[in-house]
Amino acid sequence: MRIEEIKTIENMLVRKNSLENEIKNLLRGSIEIRDVSGKRYVYLHFRDSGKLYTKYAGEYNEGLIAQIKHNNVYFKQLKNELKETNAKMTPLMNDGNEKVLSKKVRRCVDYAKHELVSSIYKQARLEGVAVTYLDTETIIEKGKVSNLNSDDISKVTNLKHAWEFILSEDVLLSKSNYSILRAINRLVEEGFYYNAGELRNVPVTIGGTTWKPPFPIESVIIQELNEILDAPLSDVDKALKTLLFIMRKQIFIDGNKRTAVIFANHILISKGLGIVVIPEVSIGIFKKLLITYYETGSDEALLDFLTKDCLLLL
């Protein structure tokens, strides 16, 4: 696959994820007005994935009604664009893969969703975000937190979007590849860097070591990534080796650890195997082993740690 095709797929993936999130958050549906104790309240009835839901929209006012009617029209436009995007993207993405998720993969998706708050919390803590489990849960559920700055809230929100992206059916049906890797980084770093998802073009320094990774070259990164993914290894080993490869190469200007963990999870979940996440109690050990890996390139000790302490296999 040519680099131009990869970038086309990446842009489609990001747009698809944006459309799905906008549709999910849109206040829309059939309007019902209920009179209670002399006051009027607006409820909405709508379908999602074939199921009928009812949602409270707010106390009645003309502005709210006008907004819902506008949203209902906009919803149809979004659905049409999503349908067109899927139609263009699916032939490029599947490339001979399965067209329907297996029961094994669906079970793994359910497990990953069950562990979503915990996984995002642990990833945020790995990045030094001063967030609690309760804060994480509140942010994911779109509640308000007053003890965090806007950057920390955005990092947690971006992790949620990246996880939702890899758990979507079309993305799980596609091969783990460079386009998905870039799309993950764009989501992880959304709002922080205008060139999120692009290869790093500035030098980086890593705390705790004088080792400096060389500038990434796109053709080389694609080749080396594919060599791992096509190697005669188990899917678990591919996931873990890919995770370490992305971290050590420092492919992107920021968010490499978050991107690496989520990409590795795409491999694991798409195969119905489980998830990988660094426990909060093991962050110190992980960082020490990671520094050694950065400096030596030897991954045996870190792979052993990840296998024993960080894998949650079904």
Beta strands, then each sheet from edge to edge (+ up, - down):
strand 1: 30-36
strand 2: 39-48
strand 3: 51-59
strand 4: 274-276
strand 5: 311-313
sheet 1: 1+ 2- 3+
sheet 2: 4+ 5-
end
